[in-house]
Structures are given as structure tokens and as C-alpha cells.
Amino acid sequence: MTTTTSRLLNLLSLLQTRRDWPGSLLADRLSISARTVRRDIDRLREMGYRIHATQGPDGGYRLDAGTELPPLLFDDDQVIALAVALQSATATGVGIAEAAMRALTTVRQVMPSRLQHRLNAVQFTTIDIRPGAAVHATVSPEVLIALSTATRAHEILRFDYEPSSTAAASVALPPRRVEPHHLTTAGGYWYLVAWDCDRSDWRIFRADRINPRTPTGPKFTPRAVPGGDVATFVAARFKGSHGENRWPCTGKVILDRPASYVRPFAGDGIVEALGPTRCSLHTGAWSWIGLAASLNQFDTDIEVIEPPELTEAFAQLADRNRTTATTLGSQ
């Protein structure tokens, strides 16, 4: 027989899933009478939940927001999602990292042991990357747990890696064999930092393209990530650098645009106002041509301050554009 407590929890869970619930539908879902529904609603109100009775032919109930936060009810997947989100809070830039860690500690204290085991298996590093808005890639919790578990156990991981292009997908590739070192999240994606056993080099893999194979391989002795810090290593690789966390090509220009116009699109560049209509921008890219092309996004006159390589890159880019325009004009 269902106890009163479990029935109240089930009722509360249903009320949290939609805005309005007809009383008869609640009674059917819980296999109780309409009178019992009314009594249970009153009990929840006494516990601090603001539940509004809706009018209509059938009548119903709505869980309203209150001035105080009463106890909340989460299912297993929601608890894991909440804990992962709290661990990721350090990259939000809102200054809530300490509060998030306190909240995570509170969640852990009341979490059932079966969920603590799953949560402890997911350990990762959050990397703050500012440029652009990424399209978030979906990764199943099972994949994240498998990657994190192999990382913590120092076990060789085998997985199939989905190619980035349709053409490459037609070619059957052998599974990758890696020494997993860190699971990271950055810019809406999850990544596995690992030593590739077959290529004898460090690699960064997109977790949403990984399909782990079982069982895992033998244990390995962890290597030191180049530079000793995984966040710095990943950020440097994203910038096309194998050493310092900096762009290989950096330059400074003056743009005939207000600083307020440029700053939202400057990524990790440094913008300084030079008056109401002009500003300077110190930024970088993977190549000089790439840097020159990216600066054209501001659609304005550009004065190169430094270095000479950037000036030459603008000249090369102009030559390419003239050649393309001539070719298109002759068609």
C-alpha cells in the first residue's frame, strides 16, 4: 500500500511537471479519490507550498511560486544534472563559484548512495572560453561517466570516434586507443584530453563523437599534461598553439567604430576607446591572413598599428579578393 509520504511526493512531482492539473486527472494518476487529492493538497500547503485551486468544469490545481523556497523534489536524472551544472558554475563569470560549491555540498549530503556513486564518477575541468556563442552538443551521462571513470582508474580507453565530415564517415576506421587524462567542458562542448597510444601524441577529442568500447584496457602511469595545467593546455590548443596560451599571431589596429560596438564581437581581444567613434583593438588569430580576415567583420576603415606582418596580410588578402572578383566577373 502507498504511504501518505510517498503519495505526497508523487503528487508534488506531478504538480512540478506542468502548469495546471485537473483534479480528476491527478486522482487517476495517483489511483486515489478526488477527496484524497484535496486532503493531500491541503497537507502540501501546510508544508509551505503555494498551490492555487483553478476554476472550471473539472476544477484543478496549480503550483505557484512562493516568497520562500519550500523543499523541492528531483528525480535521479535531475539530481545528476543539477550537480553537473553546479560543478560547471566556475565558468559563468558571475562570481557564484563559492556559492555553487556550497550548494553542491548540500546536494551531496542528501543524495542517495546510488546517485553519489554516479556523481563521483563524473569529474571534469571547466574551461572559460569567451569568443562567440557555441552550439551546444549533447552528450549522454553514460558516456561522461565512462570517460571519467576510465580517467580516474588510469585505464586505457578504447572508443570509436565519429568523423567530422560525411565523406570520412564512409571509411571504416579502427578504434582509438588512448590514455585518458582529463574530462573538460568549454564553450558548450565536452572534451576528453588524452595521450593517443597509436599516434604517440596528445589529442583533444569531442565527447559527443565518442562511442566507448568495453572492456577498458590495462592500467597506465599518468603522464604530465604539457605545461602542467589542463585548462591552459586546452585553451592553447584551441588557439592553434602548442606552447603558451596565446594566439600565434597578434596585432593591434585602430577601427573607425565606437568601443561599445566592437567589444561584444572582440572575443578575448582588448578594446580601448579612442573617442566617441574610434577605438583600438589588440587581438589574435591562428594566422596573419586569418587575423586580417577576422578584422574585416567590423566593416569599417582599419589602421594597422603593429606588426608589419599584419599589414602584409591585408595586402595578400586584398590581392586574393581582387583575383576572385575578376574570376567571377569573367563568368
C-alpha positions as CSV (number, residue, x, y, z in Angstrom):
1,M,0.0,0.0,0.0
2,T,1.2,3.5,-0.8
3,T,2.1,5.5,2.2
4,T,1.0,9.1,2.8
5,T,4.5,10.4,2.5
6,S,5.3,8.7,-0.8
7,R,1.8,9.8,-2.2
8,L,2.6,13.4,-1.3
9,L,6.0,13.2,-3.0
10,N,4.3,11.7,-6.1
11,L,1.7,14.4,-6.1
12,L,4.3,17.1,-5.7
13,S,6.3,15.6,-8.5
14,L,3.3,15.8,-10.8
15,L,2.5,19.4,-9.9
16,Q,6.0,20.4,-10.8
17,T,5.8,19.0,-14.4
18,R,3.0,21.2,-15.8
19,R,1.2,24.4,-15.1
20,D,-2.3,23.2,-14.5
21,W,-3.6,19.8,-13.3
22,P,-7.3,18.9,-13.3
23,G,-8.3,17.3,-10.0
24,S,-9.7,14.2,-11.7
25,L,-6.5,13.6,-13.7
26,L,-4.4,13.8,-10.5
27,A,-6.8,11.3,-8.9
28,D,-6.4,8.9,-11.8
29,R,-2.6,9.2,-12.0
30,L,-2.3,8.6,-8.3
31,S,-5.1,6.0,-8.1
32,I,-6.8,7.8,-5.3
33,S,-10.1,9.6,-4.8
34,A,-10.7,13.3,-5.5
35,R,-11.3,13.8,-1.8
36,T,-7.9,12.3,-1.0
37,V,-6.4,14.7,-3.6
38,R,-7.9,17.6,-1.8
39,R,-6.6,16.5,1.6
40,D,-3.1,15.9,0.2
41,I,-3.2,19.4,-1.4
42,D,-4.0,20.9,2.0
43,R,-1.1,19.0,3.6
44,L,1.3,20.4,1.0
45,R,0.0,23.9,1.6
46,E,0.7,23.4,5.3
47,M,4.3,22.5,4.4
48,G,4.8,25.8,2.6
49,Y,3.8,25.0,-1.0
50,R,1.6,27.6,-2.6
51,I,-1.0,25.6,-4.6
52,H,-3.7,27.6,-6.3
53,A,-7.1,26.0,-6.9
54,T,-8.2,26.7,-10.5
55,Q,-11.8,27.2,-11.5
56,G,-13.6,25.4,-14.3
57,P,-15.9,22.4,-15.0
58,D,-13.4,20.0,-13.6
59,G,-11.5,22.2,-11.2
60,G,-7.8,21.7,-10.7
61,Y,-4.6,22.8,-9.1
62,R,-1.5,24.9,-9.9
63,L,1.8,25.0,-8.1
64,D,2.6,28.8,-7.8
65,A,5.9,30.4,-7.0
66,G,6.2,31.5,-3.4
67,T,8.2,34.0,-1.4
68,E,10.0,31.2,0.4
69,L,11.6,28.2,-1.1
70,P,10.0,25.0,0.2
71,P,11.6,21.5,-0.1
72,L,12.0,20.5,-3.8
73,L,11.7,17.1,-5.3
74,F,14.0,15.9,-8.1
75,D,14.2,12.6,-9.9
76,D,17.6,10.8,-10.3
77,D,18.4,12.4,-13.7
78,Q,17.6,15.8,-12.4
79,V,19.9,15.4,-9.4
80,I,22.8,14.4,-11.6
81,A,22.0,17.3,-14.0
82,L,21.9,19.7,-11.1
83,A,25.2,18.5,-9.6
84,V,27.0,18.8,-13.0
85,A,25.6,22.3,-13.5
86,L,26.9,23.3,-10.1
87,Q,30.3,22.0,-10.9
88,S,30.3,24.0,-14.1
89,A,29.4,27.2,-12.4
90,T,33.0,28.4,-12.2
91,A,33.0,29.3,-15.9
92,T,29.9,31.5,-15.8
93,G,31.8,34.6,-14.9
94,V,29.0,35.7,-12.5
95,G,31.1,35.2,-9.3
96,I,28.9,32.4,-8.0
97,A,31.6,29.7,-7.8
98,E,31.8,29.6,-4.0
99,A,28.0,29.6,-3.6
100,A,27.8,26.8,-6.2
101,M,30.3,24.7,-4.3
102,R,28.3,25.1,-1.1
103,A,25.1,24.2,-2.9
104,L,26.8,21.1,-4.4
105,T,28.0,20.1,-0.9
106,T,24.4,20.3,0.3
107,V,23.1,18.2,-2.6
108,R,25.7,15.6,-1.9
109,Q,24.7,15.3,1.7
110,V,21.1,14.4,0.9
111,M,21.9,12.4,-2.2
112,P,21.2,8.6,-2.1
113,S,24.3,6.4,-2.2
114,R,23.4,5.1,-5.7
115,L,23.4,8.7,-7.0
116,Q,26.6,9.6,-5.1
117,H,28.4,6.8,-6.9
118,R,27.2,8.1,-10.3
119,L,28.1,11.7,-9.5
120,N,31.5,10.8,-8.1
121,A,32.3,9.1,-11.4
122,V,31.9,12.4,-13.3
123,Q,34.9,14.6,-12.6
124,F,35.8,17.3,-15.0
125,T,37.6,20.6,-15.5
126,T,35.6,23.7,-16.7
127,I,37.4,26.0,-19.1
128,D,36.3,29.6,-19.6
129,I,36.4,30.4,-23.3
130,R,34.7,33.6,-24.3
131,P,34.7,34.0,-28.1
132,G,31.4,33.5,-29.8
133,A,28.4,31.5,-28.9
134,A,28.8,27.8,-29.4
135,V,26.1,25.4,-30.5
136,H,25.9,23.1,-27.5
137,A,26.5,19.4,-28.3
138,T,24.5,16.7,-26.4
139,V,26.4,14.0,-24.6
140,S,24.7,11.2,-22.7
141,P,25.5,10.9,-19.0
142,E,26.6,7.3,-19.6
143,V,29.4,8.5,-22.0
144,L,30.6,11.1,-19.5
145,I,30.6,8.6,-16.7
146,A,32.5,6.1,-18.8
147,L,35.2,8.6,-19.8
148,S,35.5,10.0,-16.3
149,T,35.7,6.5,-14.7
150,A,38.5,5.4,-17.1
151,T,40.3,8.6,-16.3
152,R,40.1,8.2,-12.6
153,A,41.1,4.5,-12.8
154,H,44.1,5.2,-15.2
155,E,42.9,2.6,-17.6
156,I,43.5,2.5,-21.4
157,L,40.3,3.6,-23.1
158,R,39.1,2.2,-26.5
159,F,36.4,4.0,-28.5
160,D,35.0,4.6,-31.9
161,Y,35.3,8.2,-32.9
162,E,32.7,9.7,-35.2
163,P,34.3,11.6,-38.2
164,S,33.7,15.3,-38.5
165,S,32.7,15.0,-42.2
166,T,30.2,12.8,-44.1
167,A,32.9,11.8,-46.6
168,A,35.2,10.5,-43.9
169,A,32.3,8.6,-42.2
170,S,32.2,6.2,-45.2
171,V,35.7,4.9,-44.3
172,A,35.9,2.3,-41.6
173,L,38.4,3.3,-39.0
174,P,39.9,1.2,-36.2
175,P,39.0,2.2,-32.7
176,R,41.2,4.7,-30.9
177,R,43.4,3.7,-28.0
178,V,44.2,6.4,-25.6
179,E,45.3,7.2,-22.0
180,P,42.5,9.4,-20.8
181,H,43.8,12.2,-18.5
182,H,41.1,14.9,-18.2
183,L,37.4,15.4,-19.0
184,T,36.7,19.1,-19.7
185,T,33.9,21.3,-20.7
186,A,34.3,24.5,-22.7
187,G,32.1,26.7,-24.9
188,G,29.1,24.3,-24.9
189,Y,31.2,21.2,-25.7
190,W,32.7,18.3,-23.7
191,Y,36.2,17.2,-24.5
192,L,38.5,14.3,-23.5
193,V,42.2,15.2,-23.1
194,A,44.2,12.1,-23.7
195,W,47.5,10.6,-24.9
196,D,46.9,8.8,-28.2
197,C,48.8,5.5,-27.9
198,D,48.9,4.9,-31.7
199,R,50.0,8.4,-32.6
200,S,52.3,9.0,-29.6
201,D,50.9,12.5,-29.1
202,W,48.4,14.4,-27.1
203,R,44.9,14.8,-28.5
204,I,41.7,16.5,-27.6
205,F,38.5,14.6,-28.5
206,R,34.9,15.8,-28.7
207,A,33.0,13.7,-26.2
208,D,29.8,13.8,-28.3
209,R,31.6,12.0,-31.0
210,I,33.0,9.3,-28.7
211,N,31.4,5.8,-28.5
212,P,33.3,4.0,-25.7
213,R,34.1,0.3,-26.1
214,T,34.2,-2.2,-23.3
215,P,36.1,-3.5,-21.5
216,T,38.7,-0.9,-20.8
217,G,42.4,-1.8,-21.3
218,P,45.2,-2.2,-18.8
219,K,46.2,0.5,-16.3
220,F,48.8,3.1,-17.2
221,T,51.0,5.5,-15.4
222,P,49.7,9.1,-16.0
223,R,51.8,11.5,-17.9
224,A,52.1,15.2,-17.2
225,V,49.9,17.3,-19.4
226,P,52.2,19.8,-21.3
227,G,52.6,22.8,-19.2
228,G,51.2,21.0,-16.2
229,D,47.7,22.7,-16.3
230,V,44.9,21.1,-18.4
231,A,42.9,24.4,-18.7
232,T,45.9,26.2,-20.1
233,F,46.8,23.3,-22.4
234,V,43.3,23.1,-23.9
235,A,43.0,26.9,-24.3
236,A,46.4,27.0,-26.0
237,R,45.4,24.2,-28.4
238,F,42.2,26.0,-29.3
239,K,44.3,28.9,-30.3
240,G,46.5,26.8,-32.5
241,S,49.4,26.9,-30.1
242,H,51.4,24.0,-28.8
243,G,53.2,26.1,-26.2
244,E,51.9,29.2,-24.4
245,N,48.2,30.0,-24.1
246,R,48.3,32.8,-26.6
247,W,47.5,33.3,-30.3
248,P,50.4,32.6,-32.6
249,C,49.7,35.8,-34.5
250,T,48.7,39.0,-32.6
251,G,48.3,42.6,-33.8
252,K,46.9,46.0,-32.9
253,V,44.7,48.1,-35.1
254,I,42.5,51.2,-34.9
255,L,38.9,50.9,-36.0
256,D,36.5,53.7,-37.0
257,R,33.9,52.2,-34.7
258,P,32.9,53.0,-31.1
259,A,34.3,50.7,-28.5
260,S,30.8,49.8,-27.5
261,Y,30.2,48.5,-31.0
262,V,33.4,46.4,-31.2
263,R,33.6,45.0,-27.7
264,P,30.8,42.4,-28.0
265,F,32.5,40.9,-31.0
266,A,36.1,41.1,-29.9
267,G,36.3,37.7,-28.2
268,D,39.4,37.7,-25.9
269,G,40.8,40.9,-27.6
270,I,41.5,44.1,-25.7
271,V,39.4,47.1,-26.8
272,E,40.3,50.7,-25.8
273,A,38.1,53.7,-26.6
274,L,39.8,56.5,-28.5
275,G,36.9,58.8,-28.5
276,P,33.2,58.5,-29.3
277,T,33.6,57.0,-32.7
278,R,37.0,55.2,-32.7
279,C,38.8,52.5,-30.7
280,S,41.9,50.3,-30.7
281,L,41.7,46.5,-30.7
282,H,44.6,44.2,-29.7
283,T,43.7,40.7,-30.8
284,G,45.0,37.5,-32.3
285,A,44.3,34.5,-34.6
286,W,45.8,31.3,-35.9
287,S,47.4,33.1,-38.9
288,W,48.1,36.6,-40.2
289,I,45.6,36.1,-43.1
290,G,43.1,34.8,-40.6
291,L,43.6,37.8,-38.3
292,A,43.2,40.2,-41.2
293,A,40.0,38.5,-42.4
294,S,38.5,38.5,-38.9
295,L,39.1,42.2,-38.5
296,N,37.1,42.9,-41.7
297,Q,34.0,41.7,-39.8
298,F,33.7,45.2,-38.3
299,D,33.0,46.6,-41.8
300,T,35.0,49.9,-41.3
301,D,38.3,51.5,-42.1
302,I,41.2,49.9,-40.4
303,E,44.6,51.4,-39.5
304,V,47.3,48.8,-38.6
305,I,49.5,49.9,-35.7
306,E,51.6,46.7,-35.5
307,P,53.2,44.5,-36.6
308,P,54.3,44.7,-40.3
309,E,53.2,41.1,-40.8
310,L,49.6,42.2,-40.3
311,T,49.9,44.9,-42.9
312,E,51.3,42.4,-45.4
313,A,48.5,40.0,-44.6
314,F,45.9,42.7,-45.5
315,A,47.7,43.2,-48.8
316,Q,47.7,39.5,-49.6
317,L,44.0,39.3,-48.7
318,A,43.2,42.2,-51.0
319,D,45.1,40.5,-53.9
320,R,43.1,37.3,-53.3
321,N,39.8,39.2,-53.3
322,R,40.7,41.1,-56.5
323,T,41.5,37.8,-58.2
324,T,38.3,36.3,-57.0
325,A,36.3,39.3,-58.2
326,T,38.0,39.2,-61.6
327,T,37.3,35.5,-62.0
328,L,33.6,35.9,-61.0
329,G,33.3,38.9,-63.3
330,S,34.5,36.9,-66.3
331,Q,32.0,34.1,-65.8
